[in-house]
């Protein structure tokens, strides 16, 4: 396994887990951050009911010398009713790419794994975009 990937396997989360820890119909919100290096982090948030992801956001955030504070550079989410990836540009509108994965559990896993593996490439790409202005 790639050293920057932390496995999250949500496809197999079953009813038993929900029944053991939560009464029927109770939704659980999970949120965590993972620092990839001192100026690069992942922010993950999802809503879960009976082992099924209802919605999620997985966002890669960075700090750059040219910009004050943390900014989002890549975001996967389920806003607008479908799973997609927003490529965020420093000087232009975001580019939305629809994920072909329909199951939100699988889409969340794919999003976390993509950013966990490719974060250095995404950060470098954004740094290049910053220099173009």
C-alpha positions as CSV (number, residue, x, y, z in Angstrom):
1,X,0.0,0.0,0.0
2,X,1.2,3.5,-0.8
3,X,2.6,5.2,2.4
4,X,0.3,8.2,2.2
5,X,-2.9,6.1,1.9
6,X,-4.8,5.4,5.0
7,X,-7.4,2.7,4.1
8,X,-11.0,3.6,4.5
9,X,-13.3,0.8,3.4
10,X,-16.8,2.1,3.7
11,X,-18.5,-0.2,1.2
12,X,-18.6,-3.1,3.7
13,X,-20.0,-1.1,6.6
14,X,-23.0,-3.1,7.5
15,X,-26.2,-2.8,9.4
16,X,-24.7,-4.6,12.4
17,X,-22.4,-1.6,13.2
18,X,-25.3,0.8,13.1
19,X,-27.5,-1.4,15.3
20,X,-24.8,-1.9,17.9
21,X,-23.9,1.8,18.4
22,X,-26.8,3.9,17.2
23,X,-30.6,3.5,17.5
24,X,-32.5,3.2,14.2
25,X,-32.8,6.3,12.2
26,X,-30.0,8.2,14.0
27,X,-27.5,9.7,11.6
28,X,-23.8,10.0,12.6
29,X,-21.5,12.8,11.4
30,X,-17.8,11.9,11.2
31,X,-15.2,14.6,10.6
32,X,-11.4,14.3,10.8
33,X,-8.3,16.1,9.5
34,X,-5.1,14.6,8.4
35,X,-1.9,16.6,8.1
36,X,0.1,15.3,5.1
37,X,2.9,17.7,5.7
38,X,3.2,21.0,7.6
39,X,1.4,23.0,4.8
40,X,-0.9,20.4,3.3
41,X,-3.9,18.7,4.9
42,X,-7.0,16.7,4.2
43,X,-10.3,17.6,5.7
44,X,-12.9,14.7,5.6
45,X,-16.5,15.0,6.7
46,X,-19.4,12.6,6.0
47,X,-22.9,11.7,7.2
48,X,-23.6,8.1,7.9
49,X,-26.8,6.2,8.6
50,X,-26.9,2.4,9.0
51,X,-23.5,2.0,7.3
52,X,-24.6,4.1,4.3
53,X,-23.0,7.4,3.4
54,X,-25.6,10.1,2.9
55,X,-23.2,12.9,1.8
56,X,-19.6,13.7,2.1
57,X,-16.8,16.3,1.5
58,X,-13.1,15.4,1.1
59,X,-11.0,18.5,0.7
60,X,-7.3,19.1,0.2
61,X,-6.2,22.3,1.8
62,X,-2.8,24.0,1.5
63,X,-0.9,27.0,2.7
64,X,1.3,28.9,0.3
65,X,3.7,31.8,0.7
66,X,1.7,33.8,-1.8
67,X,-1.6,33.4,0.0
68,X,-2.5,34.0,3.6
69,X,-4.2,31.1,5.4
70,X,-5.4,27.7,4.3
71,X,-7.1,27.4,0.9
72,X,-8.9,24.5,-0.8
73,X,-7.3,23.3,-4.0
74,X,-9.2,20.0,-4.7
75,X,-12.6,19.1,-3.2
76,X,-14.7,15.9,-3.6
77,X,-18.3,16.2,-2.5
78,X,-21.9,15.3,-3.0
79,X,-23.3,18.8,-3.2
80,X,-25.8,19.3,-6.0
81,X,-27.0,15.7,-5.5
82,X,-24.1,13.8,-7.1
83,X,-20.6,12.8,-6.3
84,X,-18.0,15.0,-8.1
85,X,-14.6,16.6,-7.9
86,X,-14.0,20.3,-8.0
87,X,-10.6,21.4,-9.2
88,X,-10.1,24.8,-7.7
89,X,-8.0,27.4,-9.5
90,X,-6.4,30.5,-8.0
91,X,-7.6,32.9,-10.7
92,X,-10.5,31.1,-12.4
93,X,-13.8,29.4,-11.7
94,X,-13.7,25.8,-10.4
95,X,-13.9,22.9,-12.8
96,X,-16.5,20.2,-11.8
97,X,-15.8,16.6,-12.8
98,X,-18.6,14.1,-12.2
99,X,-17.5,10.9,-10.5
100,X,-18.8,7.8,-12.3
101,X,-19.1,6.0,-9.0
102,X,-22.8,6.1,-8.0
103,X,-22.4,4.5,-4.5
104,X,-21.4,7.2,-2.0
105,X,-19.5,4.7,0.2
106,X,-17.3,3.8,-2.8
107,X,-17.0,7.4,-4.0
108,X,-15.9,8.5,-0.5
109,X,-13.2,5.8,-0.4
110,X,-12.0,6.7,-3.9
111,X,-11.8,10.4,-3.0
112,X,-9.8,9.8,0.1
113,X,-7.5,7.4,-1.7
114,X,-7.0,9.8,-4.7
115,X,-6.0,12.7,-2.5
116,X,-3.9,10.5,-0.2
117,X,-1.9,9.2,-3.2
118,X,-1.7,12.3,-5.5
119,X,-1.5,15.2,-3.0
120,X,2.0,16.2,-3.9
121,X,1.1,16.4,-7.6
122,X,-2.0,18.5,-6.9
123,X,0.0,20.8,-4.7
124,X,2.7,21.3,-7.3
125,X,0.1,21.9,-10.0
126,X,-1.5,24.6,-7.9
127,X,1.8,26.2,-7.2
128,X,2.5,26.4,-10.9
129,X,-0.9,28.1,-11.4
130,X,-0.1,30.6,-8.7
131,X,3.1,31.6,-10.5
132,X,1.3,32.3,-13.8
133,X,-0.3,35.5,-12.7
